[in-house]
Amino acid sequence: MKISEARQLYNTQIKEYREQQVILSRQKKELEKKINSSEDGKNIYANEAAILELTIEAVDKKQTEYQNYMDKLLEQWSATANMVSSRQQGEAMEEYVEDIGKIMEVARRLMKGHIVPGSDEKKLMEYSMELYQAAKNIGAIAKQEKREKYKSLWDDKEENGQEIEDPLETADNTEAFSRGPEIVSVEDTMASVSTESLE
């Protein structure tokens, strides 16, 4: 199961169990009022109070089980998203350093009076207009018998934008680290307590 599917499934379960916890808490307060307002309330409502307490414990236990699994799932999701993001940052830095090297090479070639493609000159201009002007001025002064003509240092494919991997989408589509706890409806959890307590 993918993390996004597991998160959706267990979020729904956690929400249902939390809503039931609120209802059970209200029932407990109402029962306490009945017990306190009756002369022999503890004995009269003892069985009902015991079943309610066991039900609250069962619902809390199952909700905690789901929440613990969800916490681990979110840790896996975050780790995956961070890993993809870090890798992309490393690749971007590597590409940046490579581009700076190419830009400096274009400046060196211009300073020697050689001919470089207009697209390479444009990249140098975008990087630093001052460096570009200095390279062109020095190149104009440089006396070359033979001016070399260079091809672009950048590949055409580099100019086309590559599709960037979305770290969040990758994390969502990663397989969950394990199967989660069995999905049991809150009603079934409560019914199992009533059945067990009667036996």
N, C-alpha and C positions, 0 to 999 in steps of 0.2 A: 504494500500500500504506500502511496506517495505521501510525503509529509503534509501537503496541503489537504489531502483527503482525510488523513488521520486527525489533523487539527480541527477540521470542520466537524467530524464525527464526535470527537471527544469534547469539543467545546459545547456541542448540543447537550451531551450527557451531563457535563458539569453544570450547565445552566439549569437543566431540569432538576438535578439533585439539590442545587442551591435554593431553587424556588420551593422545593418540598421541605427543605430544612426550615425555611421561614414559616411555612404552614405548621409544621410540627412544633416549632417553638411557640407559636400562638396557642396551639392546642395544649401544650404543657402549662402555659400560664393560666389558661382557662381551667384546667384540671386542678391546678394548685389553689385557685380561688374556690372551687367546689370543695376541695379537701378542707381548706381553712374555714369555710363558712358552715360546714357540717360538724355536728358534735363528734361523731365517730368517723369522720371523713377518711382518715388513713386506712381504716379497715374496710370501709365500704368501697373505696376506689383503689384499693391496693393492686388488684389484678390489672385494672385498666392502666394504672400508673406504671406498673412493671412492663407491660406490653409496649406502652408509649416510649419508655426509656430504652428498651431494647430496639425499638424501631428507629429511634433517633441515632443510637449507636451504629446500627447497620447502615443507615443512610450516610452518616458521617464517614464511616469506614470506606464505603464504596466511592463516595465523592473524593476522599483523600487519595484513594488508589488511582482514580482517573486524573486527579490534579498532579500527582507525582509523575505519572506517565507523560502528561502534557508538558510539565516542566522540562523533562529530559528531551522530549521532542523539540521544544523550543531551543534548547541548548544545541541540539544537532542542527536545527535550521539556521541559527545564528552562526555557528562555526562554519557551515557550508557557505553561507552568504559572505562571511568575512574572508574565507579562503579565496573565493572567486574574485572578490574585490581587491585583495592584496596582490593576487597574481596579475590582475589587470593593471594595477598601479606600477608593479615592477616592470611589466611589458611596456607601459607608457613611458616610464623613465628611461628604459633601455632604448626605446625608439627616439626619445628626445635627445639623448646623448649621441646617438648615431646621426640624427639630423644636424646637430651642432657640428659634428665632424665634417659632414658634407658641406655645410655652409662655409666653414673655414677653408675647405678645399676650393670651393668656388671663388672665395675672396683671393686665395693664393694664385689661382689661375688668372684671375682678372689683373692682379698686380703684376704678373709677368707679361701682360699684354695679350694673352691668349683669348680665343673666342669660346664663349660658353652659351648654351641655349638660353633664350629669354626667360623660360620658366625657372631656370636655376638662378638667374639674376634677380628675378622677382622674389624668390625665397630669401635671398640675401638682403634685398631691400626691406622685406617684411620683418626680418630679424633685426637689422640695424641699418638705418639710412646712412648714418655716419660712416660705418664700415664700408658700405657699398660705394659711397662717394670717394672715400679714401682709396679703395681698391681700383676704381675706375681712373682716378687722377694719377695714381702711381703707374698703372698700366699704360696710360697715355704717354708718360714720360719714358717708360722702359722702351729701349730700342731693340726690337726683335727683327732679325732678318726674316725669320719664318714664324708666322703666328700659327700655333696649333689650334685646330678646331675640335672641341670636345663634345661628346654626347652628354645627355643629362645624367646626373648622379642618382636621380630618383627614377624608379621604374614606373611605368604607366599604371601598373596594377596598384602601386602604393597610393596613387592619386584617388583611385576609386575607394569610397568609404567601405570599410569592412563592417559586417554586422557585429555589433558589440554584444557580448553575452550579458544578460541581465542577472546580477547576483541573486536578487530576490526570487526571480522566476526559476533559476537553477536550484535554489534551496527548496522552493515549493515542490519541484519535480523530482527531488531526491527521494530514494526509497527510505522509509522509516527504519530506524535502527533495529527495531524488533516489532513483533506483533504486540498490540496493546492488550490491556486487560479485556476480558470478555465483556461484551456490551449486555448489560442487564437493565431493563427498564426500572425506574424508581418504584413503580407499582409492584413489580415482581419482587424487588428487594424487600419492600414493606410486607408483602403477602407471605414471604418466607419466614419472617419473624413471627407473625401471627400463628402460622402453622406450627413452627418449632415450639413456641411457648405453650401451645395446647397439648403437645405430646408429653 
